[in-house]
Amino acid sequence: MPHNGTMPATLVARLPLLAALSAALAIAGNLFGLPLLVYAFKPATTLLIIAWAWPRGVEVPAMRRWVHIGLVLSLAGDVFLIWPQGFLPGLVSFLLAHLAYIVAFTRGVRLAARPLAFAAYGLLAAAILWQLWPGVPQPLRAPVLAYVICLAAMAAQAAVLWIVRRGTSTEALARSAALGGALFLCSDSLLAFNKFSTPLPLAELWVLAAYWAAQFLIARSLPARAGG
C-alpha cells in the first residue's frame, strides 16, 4: 500500500469516483449473474477505498491504525463472501472489523460515554434479531448473535463519537463515522433479511450500495492529510 508521499494527490482525489464505478460493476455482476465482474470488482472496490483512506489520519495515528485494520478485515470478508461456503469466515472477518472500528472510535472518547446511544442501538438490534431468529439455522445462531452485538456496538460508539464532538472542529469527521455506522447496520440488516427471512427485490443493489457508502464514510472519519 502506498505511503503518504508516494501517491499523487490528483490520483487520490479520483479514488472515490473509481470506487463508485467499481462498485457499480460489482453490483451489476450480482444483479445480472456475471460472476467474473463480482470476483474482480467486489474486492477492487474495497481496495480503492483502502487506498483513498491510507494517507488520511496522520494526525490521529491510533485511530488511523484501527480504521485501516477494520478496512483490511472487511476486504477479507468481501473475498470470503464471494463464495457460497464463505458465509461463516466472512461473518468472522466482519465481526473482527467491527471490533477494530470500536477500538478506533474509542481513541479519545470513552466506550459508551453516552449510554442512550447504546440503548437505542441495542433496542434496534434486538428488534431485528427477534424478526430474523426463526430463520437463522441453529449452527449459525451463536455467531450471528455475536456479530449483531458487535455491529450494534460499533454503530452506537460511532454515534457517541459524534455526540461528544458536536460543536468542535472535528464534528464533521465524527458525523461521518456515525453515518457510516448507521449505514453498516442498515446494509447488514437488509442482507440478513434477504438471507434468513424474505428475499428482497434488488437486494444486492441496496446491500452493497449501503455497505460501500458505510465503508467510505468510516474512512472519511479520518482527517485528510494537510495540503493533500
ZIQUI-V44759 format. One record per pair of residues at least 4 apart in sequence whose ideal C-beta (glycine too) atoms are under 6 Angstrom apart, sorted by the first residue. I is the first residue (numbers start at 1). J is the second residue. Records with the same first field share a line. If there is no record, write none. Layout:
I=J, J
This chain:
1=54
2=6, 7
4=55
7=11, 12
9=228
14=18
15=48, 51, 52
18=48
19=45, 48, 49
22=41, 44, 45, 48
23=45, 212
25=37, 41
26=38, 41, 42, 45
27=204, 205, 208
28=32
29=34, 37, 38
30=38, 204
31=204
37=41
38=42
41=45
42=78
43=47, 78, 79
45=212
46=75, 78
49=215, 216, 219
50=71
53=219
55=225
56=222, 224
57=64, 222, 223
58=225
59=223
60=64
62=107
63=104, 107
64=222
66=100, 103, 104
67=104, 222
69=100
70=97, 100, 101
73=93, 96, 97
74=97
76=93
77=90, 93, 94
80=86, 89, 90, 93
81=86, 90
86=90
91=143, 147
95=147, 150
98=150, 151, 154
99=150
101=154
102=153, 154, 157
105=157, 158, 161
106=111
109=113, 161, 164
112=118
113=160, 164
114=160, 163
117=156, 159, 160
118=122, 156
121=152, 155, 156
125=148, 152
128=189
129=133, 148
132=136, 192, 196, 197
135=196, 197
136=140, 141, 144, 196
140=144
151=185, 188
154=181
155=181, 182, 185
158=177, 178, 181
159=178
161=174, 177
162=174, 175, 178
165=170, 171, 174
166=171
170=174
173=221, 223
176=217, 220, 221
177=221
179=217
180=214, 217, 218
183=210, 213, 214
184=214
186=210
187=207, 210, 211
190=206, 207
191=207
192=196
193=197
194=199, 200, 203
203=207
204=208
205=209
